[in-house]
């Protein structure tokens, strides 16, 4: 369960392909390993009409001090600590707060020859709600590409424009912290609809969900009868 890839492609089912934006540096702010507002049990939801991603956990349990991020697949009765393959940090900024993820280093990174991109960060803005709900907003990849071309950000942007389907963007941002902070204050740089929605629930809700019979799946992840 790789949270970085999930956040990057959380809406992939709604799009013909998956755009991405990764950052070499982080915006200004206080960086920490935990935001205590996230501690607890959460039901993972998809916003709007977007169907849930197949790799998306049904629940996420974040232990005190953010020691573990346990993702639970209810149908398969499976649990996995997201921290096994994903580094997670939080940024307390002056205007906005962010959750930062990146893949943990692996031997394959060195073999790929693109260690800068492999170890770059994904960045999502945190939007807190009064109804015990946390929304993680993805960057607007098209807007980031526009800012690169305008010289307000530095890095690279590869654009794929197929004859059919949506245009996709692959952005690598190399701006320093100050320039990045200014650019992220652009009102169009984050999407308004959340990529991942966390709804706080009582731990009993998770226990009740796991009390249901396990659903058998085939090799393609399809549930059987």
N, C-alpha and C positions, 0 to 999 in steps of 0.2 A: 504494500500500500504506500505508494510514493506520493506524498502530499504536494511536492513541487510540481510534478507532472499533472496531478489532479487539478491544481489551481490554474496551471497554464492552459489546460484543455477542458476545463469544467463545462464549457458550453459547446464542446466539439460536436455533440450530437445534433445541435441546432445549426451548425455551420457545415459547409462542404469540406473544410479543412481547418486546421488549428493554427492560429496566429500565435506569436510569442514575442515577449519583450523581456530581456534580462539585463541586469545592471551589474557593472564591475564594482561600483562604489555605492554607498548608502547615503541617503539624505541626512541633513543635520538633525540632531535630536539625541535623547538619552537611549542608548541601546541596552537591552536586558534580555535575559533568558526566559523571563516570565512576565506576563501581565495577569495579575491575580483576578482580574475580571473574567478571565477565561476558565478559571478553575471550576470544575463541576461536570455534570453530565448533560450532554447536548444531543438533540436529534438533528441530523444533517438533512437539510431540505434544499430543493431546487426552487428558485424563484420563478414567478411568471408561468409560462406554458412550457418551459424547458423540461424535458424528461430527465430523470435522474441518471447520472453517469453510471455505467456498469461497475466501475471500480470504486465508486463512492461508498464509504461506509454508511450504515444506517444510523449509527450513534458514535459519538466521540466523547470519551471520558478523559478529562484532563486532571491529573492528580495535583495535590498541593505543591507549590513551588514549580509547577510544570515539569515534574520529574518524569512523567510518562504521558503520552498522548495515545490512549488505547482506542483504536478504531474497531468497531464491531459490525460484522456482517450477520444480521439476524437470521436470514434464511439458512446460511451454512453453519451457524453457531461458531463462527471463527472470530478470534481476537488477534490484533497485531499492534505492536507499538510503532507508531509512525516515526518515532525518533530512531528506529533501527536503520533507516536509510535516508532520513531527511533531517537537516539542521533547521531549527526554528528559533527566530529571534523576534523581539518586539521593539519598536521605536516610538518613544514618546516625543513627538514633535511639537513645535510651538503652535501650529495651526491644525495639524492632522496627526493621527496615530496610524502606525503601519504594522503589519505582520510580514516578516521576511523569511523566506524559505530558500534552501538550496540543497541539492543532492550531496550526500556524504561522499568524500573522495573514494574512488575505487581504482583497481589496476587498469580497468578499461579506459579511464580518463587519460592516462599517460599515453596509451596506445592510439587514442583518437587524434593526437597531435593538436588539439584545440583546447588546451587546459584553461585558457582564459574564459571561454564560453562555458565549458563544463562546470567551472566553479563560480559562475556568476549567480546573482540572486534574482529571485522573483519577488515582486513587491505588490502588496495589496493594501488599500486603505481600509481602515476599520471604521464602520459606522455602527454606533451603539443605539439601541432602541429602548424605550421605557418598558416594553412588554417582554423583557428578559430574552431579547433577541439580538444576535450579533450578525451583521452583514459584512462580508468581505468583497470589496469592489476591485475588479480587475482594471488595469490601465486600458485606455482606448488606443489600441495598437496603431490605428490609422493616424490619430492625432500625434502620437509619439513620432511617427515617421515624418509627419509634416514639420514638427519642431526640429528634427534633425536636418531636413532640407533647408529650413530657415536659419540654421546656425545657432538656434537657442539651446540645442543639445549637441553633443559630440559623440560619434560612434558610427555604426553601420546599419543600413536598412536594406533588406532584400525583399522585393515585392514580386509576388506571383499573381498574374492576372489571366486566369484561364478563360476560354471562350464561354464556358458554362460554369455557373457557380460563383461563389464570392471571392473577391480578391483577398489574398492573405499576406501578412507581414511577418518578417523575422527580424527583430530589432535587437541590436547589441549596443547598450548605452555605456559610454566610457567617460562621461562627464564627471568632474570632481563634485564633492558634496555640496558646495555652495551653488554651483550652476544647476545641479540636479534639484536642489530644494526649491529654487526659483521656478523651474519648469513644472514641478509637481503642483505648484499653486495655481497653475492654469486651470480654469474652471471646466475645461473640456477634456482634461487629460485622464480622468477616471470615468468609467461607465456609471450610469445612474442605477442600472439594474445589477443586483449582486450576483457574483459568481457562485459563492457558497453562502448559505444561510444556516446559522446555528441557533436552534430554539432550545432554551434551557428547559430541562424536564427533571422530575424527581427520579432518583436512581431506581425506584420501584417500577417505573415505566419500562426501563431497560430489562429489569429482571422478569417482568411479565411477558415482554416480547420474546425473551429467550426461553420461556417456559413452553412455547409452542413447538410442535414437532419440527425437526430439522427437515429442510427441503432438499431432496436429492437433485443434483445437477449433472449434466453430461460433460464431456470434455470441452465443449464450446461454451459452457456456463449457462446453458438453457435448462430451466427447471423441468423435471419430469412429472408425470402424472401420479 
